[in-house]
Amino acid sequence: MIEAIIFDLGDVFLNLNHQASADAFKKLGLNAWTDDLKAAAILFETGKIDELQFMETIQKHLPNANLVEIREAWNAIIGDFPLERLEFLEKLQNKYDIFLLSNTNPTHIDKFEHRVGLTFAREFYAHFNKIYFSYETKERKPDAAVFNLILKQNNLSPKKTLFVDDTIEHIEAAKALGINTWQIRVGQDDV
């Protein structure tokens, strides 16, 4: 029997628009996300570099773009948050221990909170026993360490825990630890 649920944020509750971000960077002159940019994004997501360092790394590839334009392109990925998903969480709140686990960065969280409004964001956050953002934990999915951190800190049994995410690599990593999983197929499934 499931006692706890760990939810991802992006494309589970918050809609993401990957194409909008890619298009915005393309307009600035960046046609491909290079290996050094991918590495910098992981460092940013795990809190090992700050926003300015990350934006300056991108700017090396876009010398004609200013940091504000780069930040806007980076944040173009943040979409809407359908109200029915918050209502769904409300139905679960008293039945399960609920956790949020997201590979994210402070820039995207700021944009999310600004887009939905701080009151809505606080109401959303209040439904979780605890929130785990990768930039705060210094660990990210699919690394087993972040799952083990949540299980240990909250005394959760993998067999009694469900993990909900849209990314197959994250699902497989959780399964390998004995955690029950549900992969959301974006555009087909909805929590």
Secondary structure by P-SEA (a helix, b strand, c coil): cccbbbbbcccccbbbcaaaaaaaaaaaccccccaaaaaaaaaaaaccccaaaaaaaaaaacccccaaaaaaaaaccbbbbbaaaaaaaaaaccccbbbbbbcccaaaaaaaaaaacaaaaaaaaaaccbbbbccccccccccaaaaaaaaaaaccccccbbbbcccaaaaaaaaaabbbbbbbccccccc
